[in-house]
Amino acid sequence: MIYLSGLVGFLLVLTAEARVGNSSELEFCFETKQCLLHDLICKTDNYEARHYDSVNWVSTEETSFFMELALYRAFGRLFEYITGANENGQKIEMTAPVVVKVVDKSFWERGVYTMSFLLPAEYQANPPKPTDSKVYIHKTPDMKVYVQGYGGWLTQFSDKNTASKLSSALNSAGAEYKKGFHYAVGFNSPMTIFNRHNEVWFVVEDDPACSSSEEFFY
């Protein structure tokens, strides 16, 4: 009994540190048991600023002229990992969100897309090694991001359109953020038709621009 209590306590601490927790804490994350949790820094009419702790992901890269094709190939590779293509043959539950690093490119260039699945809390400390050489474990640093959400499907057009709107809002606010890439973020299964939720993230440089907003403390 003491051992069991200690194990439960350890898992709770691990979950709290990794900020991978119960999906009930996020209204738009309802298809998986665990989701990436955040601290809300501030919220304006055009965007949110959030803080995310450092966490482990399983990732893969794909190059293509079209985002949709790249994501289809990358998703299949990562899905194989969580369904057993790892050194222990372990089945790993899906979490949310799925995050894609999108590097800026012209329409005529091939783009590099890095897709990542969030590892559940119980695998954060010791993720099983992928058997596919194109799949790897990736740790994101503690970071703050500017966020704008949207519904519907995550496509090259919808992502680019939302990223353009968010960057314009940030530029107008005088916000400093990392240029040259952004994150396309999806919270739903490809089979979900209604109540879909996607986001665009830009990584904050310096302190978040929170003027004329509701500010929060974390």
C-alpha positions in Angstrom: 0.0 0.0 0.0 2.9 2.4 0.9 4.5 1.5 -2.4 1.3 2.2 -4.4 0.8 5.5 -2.6 4.3 6.5 -3.4 3.9 5.6 -7.0 0.7 7.6 -7.3 2.4 10.5 -5.7 5.4 10.3 -8.0 3.1 10.3 -11.1 1.2 13.3 -9.8 4.4 15.2 -9.3 5.7 14.2 -12.7 2.5 15.3 -14.3 2.6 18.7 -12.5 6.2 19.3 -13.5 5.8 18.2 -17.1 2.5 20.1 -17.4 1.0 17.2 -19.3 -2.3 16.6 -17.5 -6.0 15.9 -17.5 -7.8 17.2 -20.6 -10.7 18.4 -18.5 -8.6 21.5 -17.7 -8.9 22.8 -21.3 -12.3 23.3 -22.8 -11.0 22.8 -26.4 -9.0 19.7 -25.6 -11.6 16.9 -25.2 -10.6 14.0 -27.4 -7.7 12.6 -25.4 -7.2 11.9 -21.7 -4.1 14.0 -21.5 -3.3 17.4 -23.0 -0.5 20.0 -22.9 -1.4 22.4 -20.1 -0.4 26.1 -20.0 -0.4 29.2 -17.8 -2.3 32.1 -19.3 -0.2 35.3 -19.1 -2.6 37.7 -20.8 -5.4 37.9 -23.3 -6.2 40.7 -25.8 -8.9 41.0 -28.5 -6.5 39.5 -31.0 -4.3 37.0 -29.3 -3.3 35.2 -26.0 0.1 35.0 -24.5 0.8 31.7 -22.8 3.6 30.0 -20.8 4.5 26.4 -21.5 6.9 24.3 -19.5 9.6 22.2 -21.1 8.2 18.8 -22.3 9.2 15.8 -24.4 7.7 15.0 -27.8 8.2 12.4 -30.4 8.9 14.1 -33.7 9.7 13.6 -37.4 10.4 15.8 -40.4 8.9 15.8 -43.8 9.7 18.0 -46.9 7.1 18.8 -49.5 5.7 21.6 -51.6 2.3 21.0 -49.9 1.7 21.0 -46.2 -1.2 18.5 -46.4 1.0 15.9 -48.1 3.8 16.4 -45.6 1.5 16.1 -42.6 -0.1 13.0 -44.0 3.2 11.2 -44.2 4.5 12.6 -40.9 1.4 11.6 -39.0 1.5 8.1 -40.3 5.1 7.7 -39.1 4.4 9.0 -35.6 1.3 7.0 -35.4 3.3 3.8 -36.0 5.6 4.9 -33.1 2.8 5.2 -30.6 1.2 1.9 -31.8 4.4 -0.1 -31.2 7.2 1.0 -33.4 9.5 1.6 -30.5 12.2 -0.4 -28.6 9.7 -1.8 -26.1 6.9 -2.4 -28.5 4.7 -0.3 -26.2 1.3 1.1 -27.1 1.2 4.8 -26.1 -2.0 6.7 -25.8 -2.6 9.7 -28.1 -2.4 13.1 -26.5 -3.1 16.6 -27.8 -2.2 18.8 -29.4 -0.3 17.7 -32.4 2.3 20.5 -33.1 3.9 21.3 -36.5 6.9 23.6 -36.9 6.3 25.5 -40.1 9.4 27.2 -41.6 8.6 30.3 -43.8 8.9 29.6 -47.5 7.7 31.0 -50.8 4.9 29.3 -52.7 7.4 27.7 -55.2 9.7 26.3 -52.5 9.6 22.9 -50.8 8.9 23.4 -47.1 10.3 21.5 -44.1 7.6 20.5 -41.7 8.4 19.0 -38.3 5.4 17.2 -36.7 5.4 16.3 -33.0 3.2 14.2 -30.8 3.1 15.1 -27.1 4.3 12.2 -24.9 2.0 11.3 -22.0 3.0 12.2 -18.5 4.1 8.6 -17.7 6.6 8.6 -20.6 8.0 12.1 -20.1 10.9 11.0 -18.0 11.9 8.0 -20.0 10.4 7.9 -23.5 10.9 4.6 -25.4 13.3 4.9 -28.3 11.8 4.9 -31.8 12.7 2.0 -34.2 12.3 4.2 -37.3 15.5 6.3 -37.9 13.3 9.2 -39.1 11.5 9.5 -35.8 13.2 11.0 -32.7 12.5 12.2 -29.2 12.5 16.0 -29.0 12.4 18.2 -25.9 11.0 21.7 -26.2 12.4 24.4 -23.9 10.4 26.3 -21.4 8.8 29.0 -23.5 6.1 31.7 -23.9 4.0 31.9 -27.1 1.5 34.2 -28.7 -1.6 32.3 -29.8 -4.5 32.8 -32.1 -7.1 30.0 -32.5 -9.5 29.2 -35.3 -12.0 26.4 -36.2 -12.3 24.1 -39.2 -9.5 22.2 -40.8 -5.8 22.8 -40.4 -4.6 23.3 -44.0 -1.8 25.2 -45.7 -4.3 28.0 -46.5 -6.0 28.2 -43.1 -2.6 28.1 -41.3 -1.0 30.7 -43.5 -4.0 33.0 -43.3 -4.2 32.8 -39.4 -0.4 33.2 -39.1 -0.6 36.4 -41.2 -3.4 37.8 -39.1 -1.6 37.0 -35.9 1.7 38.5 -37.1 -0.1 41.7 -38.2 -1.7 42.0 -34.7 1.6 41.4 -33.0 3.4 43.9 -35.2 0.7 46.5 -34.5 1.1 45.9 -30.8 4.9 46.3 -31.0 5.4 42.7 -29.8 8.8 41.0 -30.2 8.6 37.4 -31.5 10.8 34.9 -33.3 10.7 35.3 -37.1 11.2 32.7 -39.8 8.8 30.1 -38.5 5.7 29.4 -36.5 3.8 26.5 -35.0 0.6 25.0 -36.5 -1.3 23.3 -33.7 -4.2 20.9 -34.0 -6.3 19.4 -31.2 -8.6 17.0 -33.1 -8.5 13.7 -34.7 -8.6 13.7 -38.6 -12.0 11.9 -38.2 -13.6 14.8 -36.2 -16.0 16.8 -38.3 -17.5 19.4 -35.9 -16.1 21.7 -33.1 -12.6 21.5 -34.4 -9.9 23.7 -32.8 -6.6 24.8 -34.3 -4.1 27.4 -33.3 -1.1 29.3 -34.6 1.8 30.0 -32.2 4.7 32.5 -32.4 7.4 32.2 -29.8 7.8 35.3 -27.6 11.0 37.3 -27.6 11.6 39.3 -24.4 8.5 40.0 -22.4 5.0 39.4 -23.8 3.2 42.5 -25.1 0.1 42.6 -22.9 -1.0 46.2 -23.1 -4.8 46.8 -23.3 -5.4 43.3 -22.1 -6.5 41.2 -19.2 -3.4 40.1 -17.5 -3.0 36.9 -15.4 -0.4 35.6 -13.0 1.2 32.2 -12.9 
